[in-house]
């Protein structure tokens, strides 16, 4: 076997390696695309929820209801206080009711923010994978051209012998 043939075999093996890398990268892109579609559907579903809807998180194999503060009725704060009640209790009760009203929407808002952050990350990964695919395509084309040159040289050397 001539040096030219060995060089051709090395180039063919390098081309096959680029093709294997391309296949792995395409699988990664397909998985990212699937995750992106899934998260887009979640955003759509979260958009349909009422602000006071229950939100669940998948933790391991279980769906866990996200903790949410108990809504307090502001009318409870205006109930007469016992004689031995602390002086600022009514003001504290009203402040707690207002804070609770703000936190009720936090679960849904937090869920939307988490999914949007996840989508942002997935889009970044997809851009990185797209750049990697482009790079592998360029490498594959260069290897393919080199293989064709070497094949011509091997055929010329075989015909000239």
TIDREN-173950 format. One record per atom (N, C-alpha, C): z, y, x; residue in three letters. Coordinates in steps of 0.05 Angstrom, whole numbers, padded with zeros to 5 digits, always signed. Atoms other than C-alpha are relative to their C-alpha. Layout:
! residues N
ZYXAla
...
//
This chain:
! residues 161
+00000-00023+00017Unk
+00000+00000+00000Unk
+00000+00025+00018Unk
+00002-00024-00017Unk
-00020+00067+00029Unk
+00021+00020-00007Unk
-00019-00022+00004Unk
+00023+00128+00035Unk
-00008+00016-00025Unk
+00010-00014+00024Unk
-00021+00161-00019Unk
+00009-00014-00025Unk
-00008+00015+00023Unk
-00005+00106-00068Unk
+00030+00002-00005Unk
-00030-00003+00002Unk
+00070+00110-00053Unk
+00007+00028-00011Unk
-00005-00027+00009Unk
+00067+00185-00064Unk
-00007+00002-00030Unk
+00008+00000+00029Unk
+00031+00174-00131Unk
+00022-00014-00016Unk
-00022+00014+00015Unk
+00085+00124-00153Unk
+00025+00017-00002Unk
-00023-00018+00001Unk
+00140+00173-00135Unk
-00005+00022-00020Unk
+00006-00021+00019Unk
+00105+00227-00174Unk
+00000-00010-00029Unk
-00001+00012+00027Unk
+00096+00181-00235Unk
+00029-00004-00008Unk
-00029+00004+00007Unk
+00170+00163-00232Unk
+00014+00026-00006Unk
-00012-00027+00005Unk
+00189+00237-00228Unk
-00010+00010-00028Unk
+00010-00008+00026Unk
+00144+00249-00289Unk
+00014-00014-00022Unk
-00015+00016+00020Unk
+00178+00193-00327Unk
+00028+00011-00004Unk
-00027-00011+00001Unk
+00246+00223-00310Unk
+00000+00026-00017Unk
+00002-00024+00016Unk
+00223+00290-00338Unk
-00003-00006-00030Unk
+00004+00008+00027Unk
+00200+00255-00401Unk
+00026-00010-00013Unk
-00026+00009+00011Unk
+00268+00221-00409Unk
+00019+00023-00005Unk
-00016-00025+00004Unk
+00303+00288-00399Unk
-00009+00015-00025Unk
+00011-00014+00023Unk
+00256+00318-00451Unk
+00009-00014-00026Unk
-00008+00015+00024Unk
+00273+00263-00501Unk
+00030+00005-00006Unk
-00028-00005+00004Unk
+00348+00273-00491Unk
+00004+00029-00011Unk
-00003-00027+00009Unk
+00340+00348-00499Unk
-00010+00004-00028Unk
+00010-00002+00027Unk
+00299+00340-00562Unk
+00020-00012-00020Unk
-00020+00012+00017Unk
+00353+00295-00591Unk
+00023+00020-00003Unk
-00021-00020+00001Unk
+00405+00348-00574Unk
-00008+00023-00019Unk
+00009-00022+00017Unk
+00362+00401-00609Unk
+00001-00010-00029Unk
+00000+00011+00028Unk
+00355+00356-00671Unk
+00029+00000-00011Unk
-00028+00000+00008Unk
+00431+00348-00673Unk
+00010+00028-00006Unk
-00007-00028+00004Unk
+00441+00423-00666Unk
-00012+00011-00026Unk
+00013-00009+00024Unk
+00391+00436-00721Unk
+00014-00011-00025Unk
-00014+00012+00022Unk
+00427+00387-00766Unk
+00027+00014-00005Unk
-00026-00014+00003Unk
+00494+00421-00752Unk
-00004+00028-00011Unk
+00005-00027+00010Unk
+00463+00489-00765Unk
-00006-00001-00030Unk
+00006+00003+00028Unk
+00435+00466-00832Unk
+00025-00006-00016Unk
-00025+00007+00013Unk
+00502+00436-00851Unk
+00018+00024-00003Unk
-00017-00024+00001Unk
+00539+00500-00834Unk
-00012+00022-00018Unk
+00013-00019+00019Unk
+00488+00542-00872Unk
+00007-00007-00029Unk
-00007+00009+00027Unk
+00502+00499-00933Unk
+00029+00007-00006Unk
-00028-00006+00004Unk
+00577+00509-00923Unk
+00003+00030-00006Unk
-00001-00029+00005Unk
+00567+00585-00920Unk
-00009+00006-00029Unk
+00011-00003+00027Unk
+00526+00581-00984Unk
+00021-00008-00021Unk
-00021+00009+00018Unk
+00581+00541-01018Unk
+00024+00018+00000Unk
-00023-00019-00001Unk
+00636+00588-00994Unk
-00007+00025-00015Unk
+00008-00024+00014Unk
+00596+00645-01023Unk
+00002-00003-00030Unk
-00002+00005+00029Unk
+00600+00613-01092Unk
+00029-00001-00009Unk
-00028+00003+00007Unk
+00676+00607-01090Unk
+00012+00026-00010Unk
-00016-00023+00008Unk
+00723+00654-01126Unk
+00019+00006+00023Unk
-00018-00008-00022Unk
+00770+00692-01081Unk
+00026-00015-00001Unk
-00026+00014+00002Unk
+00830+00652-01106Unk
-00004-00031+00000Unk
+00006+00029-00002Unk
+00796+00583-01096Unk
+00015-00012+00023Unk
-00013+00015-00021Unk
+00830+00530-01055Unk
-00020-00006+00022Unk
+00017+00007-00022Unk
+00802+00519-00986Unk
+00013-00022+00016Unk
-00010+00024-00014Unk
+00809+00453-00949Unk
-00013-00001+00028Unk
+00010+00005-00027Unk
+00801+00437-00875Unk
-00001-00029+00006Unk
+00002+00028-00008Unk
+00778+00371-00847Unk
+00015-00003+00027Unk
-00015+00004-00024Unk
+00830+00350-00797Unk
+00001-00031+00004Unk
+00003+00029-00004Unk
+00814+00281-00769Unk
-00014-00011-00024Unk
+00013+00012+00023Unk
+00798+00236-00828Unk
+00010+00012-00027Unk
-00012-00010+00025Unk
+00837+00278-00879Unk
-00008+00029-00006Unk
+00004-00028+00009Unk
+00823+00340-00920Unk
+00027+00012-00006Unk
-00026-00013+00003Unk
+00883+00386-00915Unk
-00004+00027-00013Unk
+00001-00026+00014Unk
+00893+00444-00963Unk
+00012+00021+00019Unk
-00009-00022-00017Unk
+00899+00508-00924Unk
+00024+00013-00013Unk
-00025-00012+00011Unk
+00968+00539-00932Unk
-00008+00027-00011Unk
+00005-00026+00012Unk
+00967+00598-00978Unk
+00026+00010-00011Unk
-00025-00011+00010Unk
+01024+00644-00996Unk
+00000-00002-00031Unk
-00004+00001+00029Unk
+01052+00639-01066Unk
-00004+00028-00012Unk
+00004-00026+00013Unk
+01029+00695-01112Unk
+00026+00007-00014Unk
-00024-00010+00014Unk
+01087+00736-01137Unk
-00009+00020-00021Unk
+00006-00019+00022Unk
+01085+00773-01202Unk
+00015+00026+00005Unk
-00014-00025-00005Unk
+01100+00847-01190Unk
+00021+00006-00021Unk
-00020-00006+00021Unk
+01138+00849-01256Unk
+00027-00012+00007Unk
-00026+00012-00009Unk
+01191+00804-01223Unk
+00016+00020+00017Unk
-00014-00019-00018Unk
+01207+00861-01175Unk
+00015+00021-00017Unk
-00012-00021+00016Unk
+01225+00908-01231Unk
+00023-00011-00017Unk
-00023+00012+00015Unk
+01276+00860-01261Unk
+00026+00012+00010Unk
-00025-00012-00009Unk
+01346+00887-01259Unk
+00013-00016+00022Unk
-00013+00013-00023Unk
+01382+00873-01194Unk
+00030-00004-00006Unk
-00029+00003+00003Unk
+01452+00845-01193Unk
+00015+00023+00015Unk
-00015-00022-00012Unk
+01507+00894-01173Unk
+00004-00003+00030Unk
-00005+00004-00029Unk
+01516+00862-01105Unk
-00026-00003+00016Unk
+00026+00002-00014Unk
+01441+00865-01087Unk
-00002+00021+00022Unk
+00004-00019-00022Unk
+01420+00898-01023Unk
-00017+00023-00011Unk
+00013-00023+00011Unk
+01394+00969-01034Unk
-00030+00000+00002Unk
+00029-00001-00004Unk
+01323+00958-01008Unk
-00014-00024-00011Unk
+00012+00025+00010Unk
+01310+00893-01045Unk
-00024+00005-00017Unk
+00023-00005+00017Unk
+01263+00922-01097Unk
-00024+00009+00016Unk
+00022-00009-00018Unk
+01221+00957-01044Unk
-00011-00023+00016Unk
+00009+00023-00015Unk
+01219+00894-01003Unk
-00016-00019-00017Unk
+00014+00018+00018Unk
+01197+00854-01063Unk
-00028+00010-00005Unk
+00026-00012+00005Unk
+01140+00902-01078Unk
-00018-00003+00025Unk
+00015+00002-00024Unk
+01119+00901-01005Unk
-00010-00029+00004Unk
+00007+00028-00002Unk
+01119+00824-01006Unk
-00023-00007-00019Unk
+00021+00005+00020Unk
+01076+00824-01069Unk
-00027+00011+00011Unk
+00025-00011-00011Unk
+01025+00870-01036Unk
-00011-00016+00023Unk
+00009+00016-00023Unk
+01023+00830-00972Unk
-00011-00027-00009Unk
+00009+00026+00011Unk
+01015+00765-01012Unk
-00028+00004-00012Unk
+00027-00005+00013Unk
+00956+00795-01051Unk
-00021+00002+00022Unk
+00019-00003-00022Unk
+00923+00812-00984Unk
-00005-00028+00013Unk
+00002+00026-00014Unk
+00936+00742-00955Unk
-00014-00021-00017Unk
+00013+00020+00017Unk
+00908+00704-01015Unk
-00029-00002+00007Unk
+00028-00001-00007Unk
+00838+00725-00996Unk
-00005-00008+00029Unk
+00003+00006-00028Unk
+00851+00710-00923Unk
-00010-00028+00005Unk
+00008+00027-00004Unk
+00841+00635-00930Unk
-00031-00003-00002Unk
+00029+00001+00004Unk
+00770+00642-00957Unk
-00014+00017+00021Unk
+00012-00018-00021Unk
+00755+00700-00910Unk
+00001-00014+00027Unk
-00003+00014-00026Unk
+00781+00660-00851Unk
-00019-00024+00001Unk
+00019+00023+00001Unk
+00740+00599-00872Unk
-00029+00010+00005Unk
+00027-00012-00004Unk
+00677+00642-00876Unk
-00004+00009+00029Unk
+00002-00010-00028Unk
+00692+00674-00809Unk
-00003-00024+00019Unk
+00002+00023-00017Unk
+00703+00606-00777Unk
-00028-00013+00000Unk
+00027+00013+00002Unk
+00637+00578-00803Unk
-00021+00019+00012Unk
+00019-00019-00012Unk
+00600+00642-00783Unk
+00002-00001+00031Unk
-00004+00002-00029Unk
+00630+00636-00713Unk
-00013-00026+00011Unk
+00012+00026-00008Unk
+00609+00563-00710Unk
-00031+00002+00000Unk
+00029-00003+00001Unk
+00538+00582-00732Unk
-00010+00017+00024Unk
+00007-00017-00023Unk
+00536+00636-00678Unk
-00001-00017+00026Unk
-00001+00018-00023Unk
+00555+00584-00626Unk
-00024-00019+00000Unk
+00022+00019+00003Unk
+00504+00534-00652Unk
-00027+00014+00007Unk
+00025-00015-00005Unk
+00449+00587-00650Unk
-00003+00005+00030Unk
+00001-00004-00029Unk
+00467+00603-00578Unk
-00008-00025+00015Unk
+00007+00025-00012Unk
+00464+00530-00560Unk
-00029-00008-00005Unk
+00028+00006+00006Unk
+00397+00523-00595Unk
-00019+00016+00018Unk
+00016-00017-00018Unk
+00369+00581-00554Unk
+00001-00012+00028Unk
-00002+00012-00027Unk
+00395+00548-00490Unk
-00017-00025+00002Unk
+00016+00025+00001Unk
+00364+00481-00510Unk
-00030+00006-00001Unk
+00028-00007+00001Unk
+00298+00515-00527Unk
-00010+00009+00028Unk
+00007-00008-00028Unk
+00297+00546-00457Unk
-00002-00024+00018Unk
+00001+00024-00016Unk
+00312+00479-00427Unk
-00025-00017-00007Unk
+00024+00014+00008Unk
+00255+00447-00467Unk
-00024+00013+00013Unk
+00023-00015-00012Unk
+00207+00501-00443Unk
-00002-00007+00030Unk
-00001+00006-00029Unk
+00229+00488-00371Unk
-00010-00028+00005Unk
+00008+00028-00003Unk
+00220+00413-00379Unk
-00030-00004-00005Unk
+00029+00001+00005Unk
+00151+00423-00409Unk
-00016+00010+00024Unk
+00014-00011-00024Unk
+00131+00466-00350Unk
+00001-00020+00023Unk
-00003+00020-00021Unk
+00158+00413-00301Unk
-00018-00024-00006Unk
+00017+00023+00007Unk
+00122+00358-00339Unk
-00029+00006+00005Unk
+00028-00008-00005Unk
+00056+00396-00337Unk
-00007+00000+00030Unk
+00005-00001-00029Unk
+00063+00408-00262Unk
-00001-00028+00011Unk
+00001+00027-00009Unk
+00079+00335-00250Unk
-00026-00014-00008Unk
+00025+00013+00010Unk
+00020+00313-00293Unk
-00024+00009+00016Unk
+00023-00010-00017Unk
-00028+00358-00254Unk
+00001-00012+00028Unk
-00002+00012-00027Unk
-00001+00331-00188Unk
-00008-00029-00001Unk
+00008+00028+00002Unk
-00010+00260-00213Unk
-00030-00003-00002Unk
+00030+00001+00002Unk
-00083+00274-00232Unk
-00012+00006+00027Unk
+00011-00006-00027Unk
-00096+00304-00163Unk
+00003-00025+00018Unk
-00005+00023-00017Unk
-00064+00244-00129Unk
-00018-00024-00008Unk
+00018+00022+00010Unk
-00104+00195-00173Unk
-00028+00005+00010Unk
+00028-00005-00010Unk
-00169+00230-00153Unk
-00001-00006+00030Unk
+00000+00005-00028Unk
-00148+00226-00080Unk
+00000-00030+00006Unk
-00002+00030-00004Unk
-00130+00152-00086Unk
-00028-00012-00007Unk
+00026+00011+00008Unk
-00196+00138-00122Unk
-00021+00007+00021Unk
+00019-00009-00021Unk
-00235+00178-00069Unk
+00005-00017+00026Unk
-00006+00016-00024Unk
-00199+00140-00013Unk
-00008-00029-00004Unk
+00008+00028+00006Unk
-00212+00073-00047Unk
-00031-00002+00000Unk
+00029+00000+00001Unk
-00286+00091-00058Unk
-00012+00004+00027Unk
+00010-00006-00026Unk
-00294+00115+00013Unk
+00006-00022+00020Unk
-00007+00021-00019Unk
-00265+00051+00044Unk
-00022-00020+00002Unk
//
